[in-house]
Amino acid sequence: MNIYSQISANKRKSWLIIFIFIIFVTTILYVYGKASGYGLSYAGIGLIVAGLMSFSSYYYSDKMILGMSGAKQIQKKDNAQLFRTVENLCIGAGMPIPKIYIIADSAPNAFATGRDPNHSVVCVTTGILDKLNKVELEGVIAHELSHVRNYDIRLMAIVVILVGLVALLADFFMRSLWWGHGTDREDRGNSQGVFLLIGIVLAILSPLIATLIQLAVSRKREFLADASGALLTRYPEGLASALEKISKDKEPLEAANNATAHLYIVNPFKGKIQGSWFANLFNTHPPIEERIKILRSM
């Protein structure tokens, strides 16, 4: 498969998953509304909560992520080679130069954040600067810039909000069972009893299902960023070699946590053994071996 067909396939798969997620959330809102007797007002509550969460995430998520990671902004005089690498790739991609941050950690890793190309950040660890050569570093930076160009950060922020919304709605629904049902009498009767049963099942399972969808989106966007980054550098082997080196380094990234792990180019929690297909459903990243294999087949 060539780079262009790989990019197209990954885009289609990503948006299919997003479409399924939206249908899933809409179904939950409908069932909870019918089961509780609140009708469409339940959907209204959900949309208001989602709107408030979206606003805060859109404008402040990058600052929170950088603060949690202990990242420090640098200037060109602090690391001229890194700046030149980012600048050259941005010129080739036709995009603004992002702010550059460094995490003082010897574990090799990197991530990008920001709501759009005009408000973006590329962050690398000191470990990745020490352990990768110039071509490998270019591959990593191109991967992260591709996340920015593809608006992956914004997309994942929306997905995280939807996952949080699902969890909040499930909790609100279960609590509402103790408060009593709504006053929409048209929804009462046998049909409401069926919706009530379905609603309870969804309240138990929906947070898990939503999380699995979030992880699936994250994995597909990693494949897309790999292909887009390879297209940017015109040298897939650079990123493949970088991924190989980073994955073989067993030092975990101390600055990472569960909230930011999906952002990094490689899972920062090292030492996890890839298990069955079922276990891989809970991974934030695709298997490294598969990513390298695809890159080297381009």
Protein Blocks (a to p, Z undefined) as FASTA:
>chain_A
ZZklmmmmmmmmmmmmmmmmmmmmmmmmmmmmmmnonmmmlmmmmmmmmmmmmmmmmmmm
mmmmmmmnopacddfklommlmmmmmmmmmmnopacddddddddfbdcdddedjbfklcc
ddddfklmmmpcfklmmmmmmmmmmmmmnommmmmmmmmmmmmmmmmmmmmmmmmmmnop
cfblklgcjklmmmmmmmmmmmmmmmmmmmmmmmmmmmmmmmmmmmmmmmmnopaklmmm
mmmmmmmpmcdcfkbcfklmmmpmbdfbghiacddfklmmmpcbdcfklmmmmmmmZZ
